[in-house]
Amino acid sequence: MDLEEDSLQERLLNVYDPTSNDKQVLYRLLLNAIRSKDYRTFKNIIEYNLKKQPPVLDVNYVFPNHYEETCLDIASRNGLTDFVSYLLSKGARVNRVNEAHNRAAIHFATENGHERTLAALLTHSTTNVNLEAGQQTALHIAVRQENLTCARQLLEGRASVNIPNSRGLTALHMAAMNGQREMVRLILDVCKQCPDLDSYRDYNDQTTRQVLRENLPDLPLPPKREGREVNAQDLKYYLTANDEVNFLRSLETVKPQILHGVAEDLLEMAAQHNFLNAVAGILNGLQGSIFSVKRAAQVAIRQGYHCVLRQLLNVKPGVASDLILDASLELGMPGRHGVDSTSDRLECLKLIMEQENVDVRCADDKGNTPLHYAARAGCHEAVTLLLERGSYIGHMNKFNVPPVADISASTLSRYLDDCLQTRKCRTNEYTIEFDYRCLMPHVDGSTDGAHRPYREMEVFQYIACNNCLKHLLKHPLLSSFLYLKWHRIRHFLYVNFVFYTMFYLLLNAYILSMTRHGSASENKTVDDGSPATLNGSLKIAFWSYEDFLHPFVSAMLLLFACREMLQLFSCPRNYFSSPQNLLELALIGMTLSVLCGAGSVLASLVILLSAWNLVLLISQHPRMSTGVEMFRTVSFNFIQFLFPYIFLILAFALAFYTLFKDADDKFPDPGHSFFKTIIMLTGEFDAADISFESHPLWSHVVFVFFVFFIAIVLFNLLNGLAVSDTAEILCKAELVGLISRIHLVTYVEHVVFGKLFRHWLCRNQFKCLTKRILLFPNYLADGKISIKPSDNLDAYENDRRCIKYARGDSIKKYNRWATLKMDPGIIKKAKRIICDKKQLSDNERIMITLGKLQDKLTIMEDALNTIKFAVENNNVDNTIEHAA
């Protein structure tokens, strides 16, 4: 190692509490030391760090690369015997299988022919000499490599020669097929287990004994054994060879303790081959014992074997909650051999959903729920099934993507329609039930969940930004939920509006009084007699009025600033992303300057900014948002459309300056010329006052071009654009109002549930505040609410803890909806959707008619076939009578 790495090593060895970066550097040093075969450095790093409490390094650490290797894997593969012995002494897991290579340490050493390393591994007490990795043992590898030394070491370590590999071949069978005389002799002489020469067959249907007699006829073989007991390898062999019949025969005679030892492996292999009888036989043999079917169930889901999965779930229904993510994930995976198996995997998902207490809101380490995977797979039936069981469409994964991002608008619309149901409560009365469970966020089950509330508007904010889904906001289910949210927070907005209106009035009154006082001081003339007395009286009156308003404006400004600071510290990112907040900060700064004696220019800006901010506050009301949205859209489009023509307008201004600067004082310099040209855009030409004498021809031509192209053509285009934008916004007035309401309620949630309120308020105060803002679970305990369409002042609370109707006095008694008048337009839309669901669509009517015609044609075809048969058999009269 170089000097830099030596110094880094010395520093890290003496670190008492290393950071994660320091640990990564330590592991990198370990990797470099083992690759460079620097045993001293390798040992020193581990010795120093294992002495610390708790130890810093893990000798079983898997290096983060596609090889998934540990230090023991690398040392075994490269034949570093000293490293292997040292790692084993420090607790390295000798039987860990590297999934990337399908090898364990003993396989690495055998495959690369490192006899000394293999001997070190075999001397360790916990080494499994028959460990299978990739369905082969180290002895299989030694035979394939024709390494007699390694084979002898393994056989002396009690390696079994009766274990078949993935092809159903034992090590002895492999040696016999390849004609390895010395290897066969070694196995027969050294093996401490009597080799089974008659049970396993290769792909040529030959046993080991038959292959030996054919390839090595002169070798003496042990006699054939009768009545050999069935072992675990026999059971695995038959399943690997797709021999279910012999497997079931062996299963009847196998000892229970042998079956229990390999039960999970056998279930997994039987599920892999879709052996229903084998699975049933294994489960019957395991009655009364403790075992897991999770691995087998995962294989059945992966392969789409729903019949196998049904058998497993009948025995262990509690494993369903651990399988729902796997079943949803497999919906989007390609089928076996290119065959579409979506229907089979969907059936597996249905079987899982039929079990009790299945958590459809569980999430994996990426934050994905079953609904994420079902929506991503495009399986509409699975999406509907999960939504009906209560999945949340707005749960954000670690990439901030909700399930609704992949759900088609048609699928979501159909489900939202199904969330509107009618319930008959009396003889002549009924209620409309709104089911909001798909909008209910995941609840944190921790003890401090009240101090870390969820936000109910995240999904609405995403839908509002999605052009393919935003039209669904007009659906009664979503619009009614927004109405309920607005109903909960409207008091905060009303108080805020009243406060700012008072501030606006006091501020403008103060600026006007200050302006009057300033103008009176400038225009006063002190003459002899009474005029001086009158001016002095006016001055005193203005001073008194101004002094009276100054403390009130200062107090209101202080409260205004405190309000902005609360928002800023609660959610700084959302605060600075709002242009209105930036406008309010500028207003606070300018108002403070005016109170300190700034001039009239700044005061005029304050008047404009305060009025504009008041307009924005008024637009927060749903009924006022459309007008402001029209103003904003038209203004933006005007600027965007006019920008390319600014250069043309500037060119006309310079042309006017060039032509009229000597003969007219209206264009004395380029600045005034540009300003005058801008005024002329509105139609104020003052052509009679413009002198065309200096350049009579060209000045008239340029002026006519300006009038035609700019004043007539360009501004008519702008007016047409404005009319088009206005008409489009008016057509989307309802959607614009809903989106405005979403932005407002979302911002309120961000402020209230920000860091400031969570840390400054006590638990009870914060809990009361969240109850005021959130609908779940306090006001919509089961996610449903019922409303009487005949009198929408009566809203039913569908809480199972409160059986009474939430109307009149009972509303106040149970602290439910104190006042609630659902929007009549929402009720009307809900009733229309419910009525449409009960009626057949045109396509459905056509399909029913075609089905009836098909039935009639089938009957006619049968009759004609009967007559034809009778004609061919000269029995027409009897057939016609029978048909009649």
N, C-alpha and C positions, 0 to 999 in steps of 0.2 A: 504493500500500500504506500501511497505517496505521503509527503509530509502533511498535506492538508487533511487527509483522512485520518492520519495518526493523531493530530491535534484534536480533530473532531471526536475521535473515539475517546481520548482521554477526558475531554470535557463531558461527554455524555455518560461515561462510566461513573462520574462523580455527581451527576444530577440526582438530587434527592427525590424530587417530584416532577418527572419529565412530562412535558405536554404531549399531545397526540402527534405533533410534528416530530418531536424528539424520538418518540417510539418508532415512527416510520423510518427515521434515519438509522436507529439501532438495527431494525430488521434489514435495512439495506446493507449495513455493515456486515451483518451475519451472512447475507446472501453473497456478498463479495468475498468474504473469507472462505466460505465453503466452495465457491467456484474457483478460487485461486489455491485451494487446498492448504490454507493457512490455519492449521489446527490450533496453534497456540493462541492466535487472536480470537478464533472462534470460541475456544474454551474460556478465555478470559472474559469475553463479553457476557457469556451466559453465567459464569460463576459470580461476577460482580452483581449482576442484576437479579439473579435468583436469591441472593442473600437479603434483598430488601423485603420489607413487609408493608404491603403485599408485594409479591414479585412483579417486576415490571414486564418481563418478557414471558411469552408462552412458547414452549418448545414445539407445540403442535400448531403453531401459527401457519395459516395457508396464505401463501404469497398471492396478492391480487393480480393474477394474470390468467390467461386462458389455459395454462397448464395445471392450475390448482395444486401445486406441489408444496409439500412441507420440507423441512430440512432433512427429515429421514428419507423421504422419497428421493431427493437429490443425491444424498450420500449413498443410498443403496444402488441407485442407477449408475453411479460413477465408481462404485467399488471402493468407497472411502470407509474402510473397516473401523479405523479409530473413531471417526465421527459417529458411525453407527453405534458402536459400543457405548460411547459417551452419551449419546442422545437416549439410548435405552435406559441407561442408568439414571437419567434425569426425568424419566416418565413419559417418553415419547410413545405414542400409540402405534404399536407394531402391526395391529390388525386393521388399520384404517385403509379403506379402499379409495384410491384416487379415481373419481368418476370420469374425469377427462380422459384418462389412459386405460381405465378398467384394469388397474394393477394395484397391488399392495407392495409393501417393501420386499416381501419374500419373492414376489413375481418379478420385480425389477432386477433383483440380484441374480435370479435364475436365468432370466432372459438375456442378460449381458454377460453371463458366465463368470461371475465373481464368486469363486468358491469360498474364499476367506470371509467375505461379507455374508454369504449365505450361512456359513457355519456360526458366525456371531449372532445372526438372527435366530437360528435354530436353538441356540443355547439359552435363549431367553425363555423364561417359564411360561409366559402368556402367549407365545407365538402359536397361532393355529396353522399347522402344517397343511391342513386340508382346506384352507380358506379359498373360497370360490370368488373370483373377480372376473366379470364378463363370462360367467358360466364355464370357467376352467380353473384348474388348480395349478400350482407351481410344477407339479409332476408332469402335467400335460405339456407345459412349456419346455421342460427338460427333455422330454421325449421328442418333441418337435425339433429342438435344437440339436438332438443327438449328443447331449452332454452327459456322459456316463458318470462323471464325478459328481455333478449336482444331483443327478438322479439317485446315486448311492446315498448321498447325504440326506436327501428327502426320505428315502425308504428307511434308512436307519433312524430317522426322526419320526417313524410310524406314519408315513404318508400312505393313504389308502389308494389302492389300484382299482377299486370298484366304483369310483365316482365318474359318471359320464359327463362329457362336456356338452356344449350347446348342440352338437350334432349327434348326441347319444353314444359317443365313443369313449371307452375308458382308456387310460394310458397304455395298458397292455394291448388293447385292441389296435390303437394307433401304431405301436411298435410292430405288431404283427402284420398290419397292412403295408407298412413301409419296408418289411423284410429286415428289420434291425435285429439280427440274431443276438448280438452281445447285449443289447438293451433288454430283449425278452428274457435272456438267460439271467441277467442281473435282477430283473423284477421277480422271476420265479424263485431265485435263490435267496434274495435278501428280504423280500417283502415279509413283514411280520403278520400279515393278514392273508388268509387263504383267498387267492384270487377267484373271482366268479367268472367262469369261462362260458356259461350257458344261458345267462339271463338276458344280456343285452345284445341287440342286433343292430347292424349298420344299415345303410341305405340299400344295400344289396340283400338284405334279409339274412345275413350270415352272422352267426355267433362268433365269439372270440375263438372258441375251440375249432370251429370249422376253418377260420382264417389261418390259424396256426398250422393245422394239418395240411392246408393247401400250400402255404408259403414256406413253412419250416417243418416238413414232415418228420425229420429225424429227431426233433426235440421231444424228450419225455414230458408228458402232461399229467397233472394230478387227476385222479379219477373223478367222474361226474358225481356230484352230491345230490341226493334226493332229500326232499323235505326241508330245504333251507328256509329259515325264517325271513319274512319280508322286512326290509329296513327302509329308512327314509329315502335313500338314494333310489331304491326301486320305484317308489311312488313318484318321485320327480322324473325318473326316466320315462315312465309310461305317459306322463303328462307332456313331456317334451316331445315324445314320439307320436303324439296325438292318438294314443291307444287308450281310449276311455274304458273299454270293456275290461282289459287286463288291470287297469287301475282300480276299477270297482271290485274286481276279484281280490286284488291284493289288499284293498282297504278293509275287506271283511276279516282278514286274518292278521292284520298288523296289530301290534300291541298298543294299548291306549297311550302309554307314556311316549312312544315313538311318534304317534300322530300329534300329540299335544306339542311336541318340540318343534315340529315343522308345519304347524297348522296354517300359520299366516302365509308362509311361502307357497303351500299347496293351494290355498284359496286364491292367491294371486295368479298362479299358473293356470288353474282351472278357469278363472275368469278371463284370462288372456285368450284361451282357446274356446270360450263360450260353451263349456261343458256343464250343462244344467244338472245332470244326474251326478256328476262328480262333486259339484258344489253342494248339492243337497246331501250327498253321502258324507262329506267332510263335516258339514254342520250338524248332522245327526250324531256323528261320532264325538263331537265336542260339547254335547249337551251337559250343562252343569259345570263347565269349566270357564275360566276367564281367558278371553282372547279378543283380538281386534280384527274387524273386517274393513278397516279404512283403506288399506292398500288395495285390497281386492275390489272394493267399491270404486276406487279411483280408476283402476284399470277398466272396469266394466263401463264407467262413464266415458272414458277416453275412446273405447271401442264402440260405444253405442249399444251395448248388450243390456237392454232394460229388463229382460227376464231374469238375468243373473242378479242385477241390482235389486229387483223386487225380492228375491230370495234372501239376499243379505240384509235388506232393510226389515224384513219380517222378523229376523232374529235379533238384529241390533238397530232399532229405529232411532236411537239417540245419536247415531253418527251422522244423521242427515244434516245437521247444522254445519258440520265440518266439510260437507260435500257440495253445498249449494254454490260456492264460488267456483269449484272445479267444473261443475255441470254448466254453469253460465259461461265460463271461459271456453269450454270445448265447443260451444255453439258456433264460434267463429273459426274453428280449426278445419283444415281440409280433411275429407273423409278417407277411409281406407282404400287404397289402390285407385284413387281418383273417383270413387263412388260417393255421391252426396249422401251423408248419413245424418243430416240435420234433423230429420223427423225422428230418428231413433234417439238422438241425444236430447231432443225436446221431450220425448217420452220419459227419459231419465230425469230430467228436471221436474216434470210433473209428478213423478213418483216421490221425489224428495220433498216437493211442496205439499204433498198429501200428509206428510208426517206432522206430528204435533210439535209446537214450540220451535219451529224453524225460523231462525233469525234472517230475514231477507235484507236487513240493513247492515249486515256484517261487512267488513272491509279488509282487504289484504294490506301488505306492507306498502303498496303504492297508493293506498287510499281509494282503490277502485271497489265498488260494490257490485253485487250480481247484476244490477240494472245497467251499470256501465258496460259490462261485457255483452249482455243480451242486446243492448241498443247498438253497440259497435258491430255485432254480428248481423244486424239487420233482421233479426227474428221478431216479427211483430207479435206473434202469439206469445212468445216468452216475455216480451216487454209488457204486454197487457196482463199476463198472469202475475208478474212481479208487482205491478202497480196495484192490482186488486188485492194483493196481500200486504200492501202498505209501504212499498218502496218509496223513497224520496227522490224526486226528479232533480233536485238542486244540490246534492251532496258533492262538494268539490274534492277531487283527488289532489295528490301532491303537485299536479301540473295545472291546477285551477281549471279543470274541465269537468262540468257536471254531466250526468247521464243525458239530460235533455238535449245536449249538443248533438247527439247521434240519433235521437228519436225523430222520426219523420213527422211532419205537421199533420198528416192525415191520421196516423196512429194516435198521436196525442189528442187530436180533436175528438176522435171516437171515444177515447177513454174519458175525456172531460165530459162528453155528453152522458156517458154512463154514470158519472158522479152526481147527476141530477136525477132524483127519484121522487115520486109522490108517495105519501103515506096518508091513509085514511084514518082520521082521528075520531070523527063523529059521523052521524048519519049523512049530513049534508055538508060536511066540512072536510077539507084535506089540507095537508101541508106539503111544501116542497123542501126536500132534504138536500142540503149542500154538503158533500163529502170532501173535506180538505186534507185528507190523510197524505195525499201525494205531495202536499206543500208543507208537511210537518218536518222540520229539520231533525237531524239526529241529536238526541239528548245525551249530554255528558253524564255518565253515571258516577262520576267522582264526587267526593264530599264537598268540594269547593265549586261544584257546578253552578251554584247561584252567582258566584263572582266571575264566571267565564261563560256568559250566555251566548247562545247561537243567534245568528241574524236571519230573520225570516224573509228578507227582501233580496238576498243574493240571487236567487233563481229568477226573480222578476227582473232584476237588473240585467241578467244575462239574456233573457228573452227579449227585453226591450232593445238590446244591441244586435240581435240576430234578425236579419231581414227576412229569413224564411219562417220565423216563428212569431214575430212581433204582432202579426194580425190576430193571433190567438188571445192577446190581452183583452180583446173585446168579448171573449167568451164569458158568459154569466158567472161561471165558477171563479175565474181569475179576477174579473172586474168586481165581483162582490167581496172577494177577499181584500182587494185594495180599498174598497169602500169601508170595510170594517177597520182596517189599519188606519185610514184617515179619521174614522170616527174616534179612535183611541187617542190620537195625538193632536186633534184639531185645537184643543184648548191651549196647548203650548204655542201654536202658530198664531192664534188670536191674541194672546197676551203679547207675543213678540210684535205683532202688527200695531197694537195699541201703543206700546212703548215707543216704537220708532215713529209713529205718527206724531206723538207728543214732542219727541225730539226734533222732528222736522219742523213743526210749527214754531217751537221756541227758537230754533236756530235761525229760521228765516225772519222771524220778528226781530231778533237781535241784530241781524245784518241790515235790515231795513232801518232800524233806529240808528244804528251806527252810520249808515249812509246819509240819513237825513241830518244828523248832527254834523257830519263832515261838510256837507253842502251848505248848511247854515253858517258854519264858521268861515267858509271861503267867501260867501256872498254878503256877509254883514258889512255894513257901512256905518260908522259911528259919526253921527251928526249931532248937532246941538239939540237938546230938548228930548222929546219923548221917543224918537226912533231908537236911540241907544238903549233906553229902558226896555222897549219892546223886544229888541234883539237879545238883550240880556235875559229877559224872562223866557224866551224860546230856548236859549242855550241851557238854562237851568232845567227846563222841562225835558229836553232831549237827554241831558246828562242823567236826570233822575230815572227816566225810562230805561236808558241803557244800563245804568248801574243795577236796576231792579232785575233785568233779564240775565245779566252776566253770571250770577251764582247758579241760577237754575240751569242755564245752558251748560255750565261747567260740570254740575252734578250729573246731568243727563249724559254728557260726554264721557264722564268717568264710568257710569254704568254701561254705556255702549262699549267702551274699551274693555271692561271686565268681561262682558259677554263674548267679545271676540277672542280674548285671551283663553277663556274656557274652551271654546271651540278649537283654538289653535293647539293647545297643549293636549287636548283629548284625542284629536286625530289630525296631526300635522300634514300627512300626505294628502288626505282628502280635502283639507282646508285650502291648501295652496292650489289644488286642481280646480277650484271653483272660481270663475271670474268675478262673481258677486262678492266673494270674500276679499279679493284684492281691491275691488272698488270700495268696500267699506273701510279697509285699512287706509287707503288714500284719503277717504273722507275724514277719518279720524285725525290724520296728520294735518290736513288743511284746516279743519275746524280748530284745532289747537293753535295753529298759526294765526287764524282770524281772531281768536280770543286774546292772543298776545299782541294784537295791534297791527296785523298785516294789512296790506292795501286792498283797494276795491277790486283789483283784478283777481286776486285769490278768493275774495268773497264771492265774486260772480261764479267762479268755478265750483265753489262749495254749494251754491244754490243749484247749479245744474246737476252736480253729482248726487246731492241729497234727493232731488226730485227723481232722478233716474233710478236710484236705489229704492225709492218708494214705489215706483212702477214695477220693479222686479218683485217686491214683496207682494203687491197686489196680484201679480201673475201667478203666485204660488197657489192661489185658490183654483181648484179645478175648472171652474166656469170662466175664469179670466185668462187661462193659459194660452188659449188658441190665438187671441189677438196679439199677444207678445211674441208668440212663435211666428206669426205671419210677418210681424215687423222685423224680427231677426232674420228670417229666411230671405225676405225681399231685399233687405239691406246687404246681406252677404252676397246674394246673386247679383245685385246691382254693382257692387265693387268688383266681383269676379268678372262680370261681363264688360265693365267699363275699363278695366285695367289695360287691355291691349290698345284702347283708343286714347289713352292719356297722351301718348306721344303725338297723335294726330291733333289733339286739342292744343298741346304745347306748340306744335308747328304753326297752327293758325294764330296763336297769341304772338309768336315771334314775327309772323308775317304782318300782322296788324301793326306791331311796333315799327317794323321797317317801313311800312307804307305811310303811316299816319303820325310819326313822331314829330315831324316838322310842321304839319298843318293842323294838328289837333292836340289839345292838352289832356285828352282822355287816355292816351298811350304814351306817357312821357318816358317810361323806362320799361324794361322787360317784366319786372315784378308787377307793376300796375297794369301792364298789358295782359298778363296772365290772369290777374284778379278780375279785370273787366271782361275777359273772355269767359270766365267761369260764370259771371253774372249774366252774360248774354245767352248762356245755355238755357236759362229759365224763360227766355223770350223777351227779356228787357234789352232790346237792341239799341234804342235811341238813335235810329238811323238818320233822323233829321239833324241831329247835333254832330254827326260825323262828317268831317270835311273830306271830300273825294277829289279835291282840286289838284293836289300834287301829282297823283297818278290816276287820272280819271278812268282809264280803261282797266288796268290791272287791279286797282282797288275795288272796283265794282265786281269784277270777276271773282276775286278772292272772297269778297263778302257774300256773293250769291252762293258760291260753293260751300261756305261755312253754314249759311242758313239751310241749304238743301241737305247736305250730308250729315251735319251735326244736329241742328235744331229740329229738323223734320225726320230724317231717316233714323238716326241713332236714338233719339229720345222716344220716337214711336216704338222702336224695338224694345227699349227699356220699359215703356209702359205696358206693352204686350207681355213682356216677361213677368212684370209685376202682377198683371191680371191672371196669368197662367199659374204663377206660384200661389196666389191667393185662393184661386179656385181649387187647386190641389190640396192645400192645407184645410180648406173648409170641408172637402170630402173626407179628410182624415181627422176632422176636429175631435171626434171621440178618442181616437188612438193617440192624438197629440196630448189631450188632457190626461189620459191614463199614464203615458210616459212621463209627463211632468210630475204627476203624483208619485210615481215610482222614484224619481230622482229625489224628490223632497223627503219622502219617508225613509229612503235609504240613507240620506245624509243625517237625518235625525237619529237613526239607529247607530250610525258610525260615531256620532258625537256622544250619545248616551252610554254606549258600551265601549267607549275608548278607555285608555289607560288612566286618565285623570279621575273619572268618576269611580272606576273600580278600586283605585288605591286610596282616594280621599274619603269616600263615603264608607260608613260602617256596613256590615253585612245586611242588617235589617233595612237600612235606608236604601241600599242598592237593590235589594230584593223588591221593595215596594216600587221603585222606579222601573225595574224591568217588568213587573206586573202591569204597570200602566202602559208600557209600550208593546209588549209581546202578546200575542193571542194564544200561543201554545206554552204550557199546557193548562194555564189557569182558566182561560175563557173558552177554550175548545179542547176539553180534556180528552175526548175520543176523536177529535178532528171533524166533528159534524155539527151542523146547526140546522134547525128547521124553522121555516117562515110560512105564515099563513098568507097566501096570495090575495085572499079577499080583504084582509086588513093587515097591511104590512107593518103596522105599529106593533103587532104582536109577534115577537120573535121567540121561538121555543129554544130553550137551552137543552141540548141533548146529552147532558152530563148524567152518567149512570148513578152518580152519588146524589143527584137531585132529580126526583121523579116528577115533581110538579112542573107545570108550564111556567116559563119565564115571561110572564105578562103581568102588567099592572103592578100590584103591591109585591108580588113574588119576585119581580125583578130587583126591587130595592132590598128586599129581605135577604136575598142570597148574593147581594153585591155583584150581580151580573150586569147585563146591559141596562144601564140606568135609563137611557133614551136611545131608541133605535128605530129609524124609519128607513128601511131599505129603499134604494132607488127604484121607482116604479118601472123604469126602462129595463133594469136588470131582471126584475120579476117577469116582465113581459117576454123578454128573450128566453128565459128559462122555461116558461110555459110553452113557448113555440117549439123549443128543442124537444121537450117531453112529448108533445103532440106529434112531432115529426117522427120520433122513434117508434111510435105505435102504428104508423102508417107505412105501407110498403112503398119502396121507391120504384121508379119506372123500370130500372134494370131488374129488380126483383119480380115485378109483375111479368116482364117479358120472359124471364127464366121459368116462372111457374107455368106460363102458357106453353112454352116450348116443351116443358116436361110432360104436360098433358097430351100434347100432340105426339110426342115420342111414344107414350103409352098406347095411344090409339093405333099408331103405325105398327107397334109390336104385336098388338092383337090381330090386326089385319094380316100381318105377315104370317102369324101362326095359322090363321084360318086358310090362307092361300096354300101354305105348305101341306095342310091336312087334305085339302081338295086335290092337290097335285099327287099326293101319296095314294089317294083313293082312285084317281084316274089311272095311275100306273098299275093298280091292282084290280081294275075292273069292278070297283065297289062304289060307284058314284052315287047311286040312289041312297044307299044306307048312310053314306057320309053326309049327303045334303040333308037328310032327315035329322041326323044327329046334330049337324050345325044349326038347323032351324030350331 
